[in-house]
Amino acid sequence: MWWSTLKLAIRNLLLHKMRSTLTLLGTILGVASVIAMLSIGEGSKQDALDRIRQLGANNVIVRTVKPSGQTGRDAGSGTQPAMVTDSRYKVNAFGLTYADLRSLESIPTNDRVVPVMMKLQNVARQGNRIDQARVLATTPGLQDVRNMTVHRGRFLQPHDLESMSNVCVLAASAASQLFGFTDPLDEPILIDGIAFRVVGILDAGDSGLATASQSEGSDANQDIFIPLDTGRARFGFLSRKGARGSREYERVELSEVTLAVAGGDEATDRVVATAGMVRGLLEKKHPEADYQVLVPVELMAQAEHEKRIWNMVLGAIAGISLLVGGIGIMNIMLATVTERTREIGIRRAIGAKRRDIIRQFLLETTVLSAMGGVFGIVLGVSIPIVVTLAVGMKTDTSLVSIGLAFGISVAIGIVFGVYPAYKAASMSPIEALRKQ
């Protein structure tokens, strides 16, 4: 009986192909929008979480930021001694200092503390140049706390710091721009006119983990890493503010300090406690708020919460499309009941029961919604692929979103088909037969 009724339902739908197709469109677009929106939302969530994880789940990162609304402290005041004493020059000092580094190293929960001094320098090799490249003076520990992978050669070593060697490690893009197809290893480059020997090249996939950037929009793939003591000795702490000839300078000792908290992957509470101690130590020495404390664990929790809300909003918007599709199905089925009144009367007259009529119309709405769900899945899976290929946005289509969208579409078809089916089954056979 069910199989016969199903074949009858399909035949009745095919009698009005255009009407059935238009009715399907509502369900198709609804299912596709649910899948596409959830896929794009989940992809952006994963991308944000991946970027945060690159900072290190067990790390606490302190970065120098320029105080808002002021130029900083005059060099010679506070904890930072002046390097330029001529009254004709003005030196504004702000940010993290080596005194802060020693204080942070005293925190008992630390496994290691990695400082970074960032300088913007012109880098050249023969006729190739990178203007205002980020040169990061740091220690060997940065490779571990940032999960960077060396493609060729090696990263900085302790003896490089002890001897203040003029050696450097290039990110993949920097190596490509300076050397092209030439092997960079053991070759010299000029950083602000000073020769450095290349000892390593970072992997192209991991060089983007160099997140010691102070300026937004900078390309981390052009980063160049040198020993911390070498950078301090060769370039100092001063940077000219403005164009060449300006008499204003900025003094920043350290651009960033990363604290790797001991305790493995289960050190979340210890990371939060360490961040609290960091803030407590720095608040006393930096009333100007010229630093920023980043806690990847807290950022991950915040990102997950925000994306969860965003996915709920996207799902609700897409669900409205499915609801509209269900209303369209009910509208068409009500019109169908009116058109097929005489057919219903004949079926009732020859012995069909109310449940048979209900079954027939419910199967028709179920077939409509199921077909719309299938075509909607195809369209919904295709949209994220096109988005990824067209704009490079990360998407993540899960079986859960596909099953959820399809299940809701079928459920809506059944729910909105109940009333037309009940109305058809409630007709009096005699009255239905009188209908012309």
Buried (B, 14 or more C-beta within 10 A) or exposed (E): EEEEBBEEBBEBBEEBEEEBEEBBBBBBBBBBBBBBBBBBBBBBBBBBBEBBBBBBBBBBBBBBBBBEEEBBBBBBEBEBEBBBEEEEBBBBBBBBBBEBBEBBEEBEBBBBBBBBBBBBBBBBBEEBEBEEBBBBBBBBBBBBBBEBBBBBBBBBBEEBBEEBBBBBBBBBBBBBBBBEEEEBBEBEBBBBEEEBBBBBBBBBEBBBBBBBBBEEEBBBBBBBBBBBBBBBEBBEBBBEBEEEEEEEBBBBBBBBBBBBBEBEEEBBEBBBBBBEBBBEBBEEBBEBEBBEBBBBBBBBEEBBEEBEEBBEEBBEEBBEBBBBBBEBBBBBBBEBBEEBBEBBBBBBEEEBEBEBBBBBBBBBBBBBBBBBBBBBBEBBBBBBEEBBEEEEEBBBBEEEBBEBBBEBBBBBBBBBBBBBBBBBBEBEBEEBBEEE
